[in-house]
Amino acid sequence: MGRVVSSALGLVRGAPDNGLSTSKPLGLVTPRALTQSWSCQPRRTCPQIGSCEEANWYLNNYSWGGKLDRDGDGIPCERLC
């Protein structure tokens, strides 16, 4: 076990590469801001909503969004979706 620990410590301390490593350094991931132009005010009804994506957004993000799913099957504004 001491050998495994010392090997692991060697990796941490920057031991020479023996050519067996297949890992590559990960690049930095820049988070993208999620933007949407929809607002929760005032409340909307299905005829006022322009897309299925927008209807799902209201359903999942606001307490009143459940009113967009009249039959309770998880699909809002069924004419759009």
Contacts in CASP RR format, 6 or more apart in sequence:
PFRMAT RR
TARGET T0000
AUTHOR 0000-0000-0000
METHOD contacts of the structure
MODEL  1
MGRVVSSALGLVRGAPDNGLSTSKPLGLVTPRALTQSWSCQPRRTCPQIG
SCEEANWYLNNYSWGGKLDRDGDGIPCERLC
7 15 0 8 1.000
36 57 0 8 1.000
38 54 0 8 1.000
38 57 0 8 1.000
38 58 0 8 1.000
40 58 0 8 1.000
40 61 0 8 1.000
40 62 0 8 1.000
40 64 0 8 1.000
43 64 0 8 1.000
43 67 0 8 1.000
44 58 0 8 1.000
44 68 0 8 1.000
45 67 0 8 1.000
45 68 0 8 1.000
46 55 0 8 1.000
46 68 0 8 1.000
46 76 0 8 1.000
46 77 0 8 1.000
46 79 0 8 1.000
46 80 0 8 1.000
49 55 0 8 1.000
49 58 0 8 1.000
49 68 0 8 1.000
49 77 0 8 1.000
49 80 0 8 1.000
50 80 0 8 1.000
51 80 0 8 1.000
52 76 0 8 1.000
52 77 0 8 1.000
52 80 0 8 1.000
52 81 0 8 1.000
55 68 0 8 1.000
55 76 0 8 1.000
55 77 0 8 1.000
55 80 0 8 1.000
55 81 0 8 1.000
56 76 0 8 1.000
56 81 0 8 1.000
58 64 0 8 1.000
58 65 0 8 1.000
58 68 0 8 1.000
58 76 0 8 1.000
59 65 0 8 1.000
59 66 0 8 1.000
59 68 0 8 1.000
59 69 0 8 1.000
59 74 0 8 1.000
59 76 0 8 1.000
65 76 0 8 1.000
66 72 0 8 1.000
66 76 0 8 1.000
68 76 0 8 1.000
68 77 0 8 1.000
69 75 0 8 1.000
69 76 0 8 1.000
71 78 0 8 1.000
75 81 0 8 1.000
END
